[in-house]
Amino acid sequence: MSLPEVLERIALACQRAGRDPKEVRLVAVTKGRSVEEIRERVLRYGAFPLGESRVQEALKKMELLQAEWHLVGPLQRNKAKFAPRFHLIHSLDSLRLAEALEGVGAKAGMRLRVLVEVNLGREPQKHGFLEEELPEALARVREMPHLEVLGFMTVPPMGPEGVVRPIFRRLSLLADRFGLPERSMGMSQDYEWAVEEGATMVRVGRALFVD
Ligand SMILES: *Cc1c(COP(=O)(O)O)cnc(C)c1O
């Protein structure tokens, strides 16, 4: 598929859900892709935000490409010092990481934008807070003056529509309940469901790079 086709599918999903396509941002996930591929398949169509899952790989590409960089993969605390290089961290998954980021933000004299990752599928191998941990975790993070929580992010289990869609719906409901505007959800195989269920950012990789 090409990026314009993905945008078209997002627009159609918005239409089905009665949403304005302007509410949905496409974050192009560029992990494992070369700078040439990124120029050819993403940036020729516009200045889309670029998502990387590993800090080292992102830092290398930042030197070569001007873009709004997002971190979508897990951030280890020993790499927290690189957080200011990213426009948005999608993967705040523990209070210890929040504390590390708060320290980094204070030192840099800036507020770091974050999304809180929620493990709604309750998969042991996945990152993120469990739903019942959110009230306390969110209260703590919102007290940290150098962090700005914009919303939630989730990576659902692999599964059919009947499993994945309710998880997206749940994330939207939680974002509403906590008064948070952003919902980062949906990847190549399920971004249309995510848009129908209220995603404000979809993180699409493979679909942009594989014909
Ligand atoms: C790789 C990745 C994506 C993109 O996945 P695709 O299947 O390539 O669309 C989205 N979010 C996260 C957290 C990822 O690691």
PDBQT file of the ligand as one rigid body, heavy atoms in Angstrom, charges set to zero:
ROOT
HETATM    1  C1  LIG A 301       6.153  -1.496  15.130  1.00  0.00    +0.000 C 
HETATM    2  C2  LIG A 301       5.139  -0.779  15.904  1.00  0.00    +0.000 A 
HETATM    3  C3  LIG A 301       4.031  -0.203  15.281  1.00  0.00    +0.000 A 
HETATM    4  C4  LIG A 301       3.748  -0.338  13.806  1.00  0.00    +0.000 C 
HETATM    5  O1  LIG A 301       3.398  -1.662  13.522  1.00  0.00    +0.000 OA
HETATM    6  P1  LIG A 301       3.062  -2.113  12.021  1.00  0.00    +0.000 P 
HETATM    7  O2  LIG A 301       2.492  -3.466  12.217  1.00  0.00    +0.000 OA
HETATM    8  O3  LIG A 301       4.369  -2.121  11.298  1.00  0.00    +0.000 OA
HETATM    9  O4  LIG A 301       2.093  -1.155  11.469  1.00  0.00    +0.000 OA
HETATM   10  C5  LIG A 301       3.133   0.499  16.078  1.00  0.00    +0.000 A 
HETATM   11  N1  LIG A 301       3.318   0.621  17.404  1.00  0.00    +0.000 NA
HETATM   12  C6  LIG A 301       4.376   0.074  18.035  1.00  0.00    +0.000 A 
HETATM   13  C7  LIG A 301       4.492   0.254  19.503  1.00  0.00    +0.000 C 
HETATM   14  C8  LIG A 301       5.315  -0.632  17.310  1.00  0.00    +0.000 A 
HETATM   15  O5  LIG A 301       6.371  -1.188  17.951  1.00  0.00    +0.000 OA
ENDROOT
TORSDOF 0
